[in-house]
Amino acid sequence: MLGFMGTVIGMIDAFDSIQAMGDVSATAVAGGIKVALITTVSGLIVAIILQVFYNYLVSKIDSIVNSMEDASISLMDILVKYNMKNK
């Protein structure tokens, strides 16, 4: 979201430059477009890094949940065998 916000701010700056000059030229809008592109790239870099960490944490949590499920199945098997021996 920060990258998107920076893009919008950069485009606003570019259009402000166009309005102030009254004419469209590359030098007038280059600064605003540069800000927009830099913030977009920064936002993408942050999003990619966070996505990697998120996927890592989700896989760790899934691994823990699977281990808990296996342990509960083993416990139930032991309890059933113990109950069958006592009858």
Secondary structure, DSSP 4 states (H G I P E B T S, - for coil): -HHHHHHHHHHHHHHHHHHHHSS--HHHHHHHHHHHHHHHHHHHHHHHHHHHHHHHHHHHHHHHHHHHHHHHHHHHHHHHHHHHHT-
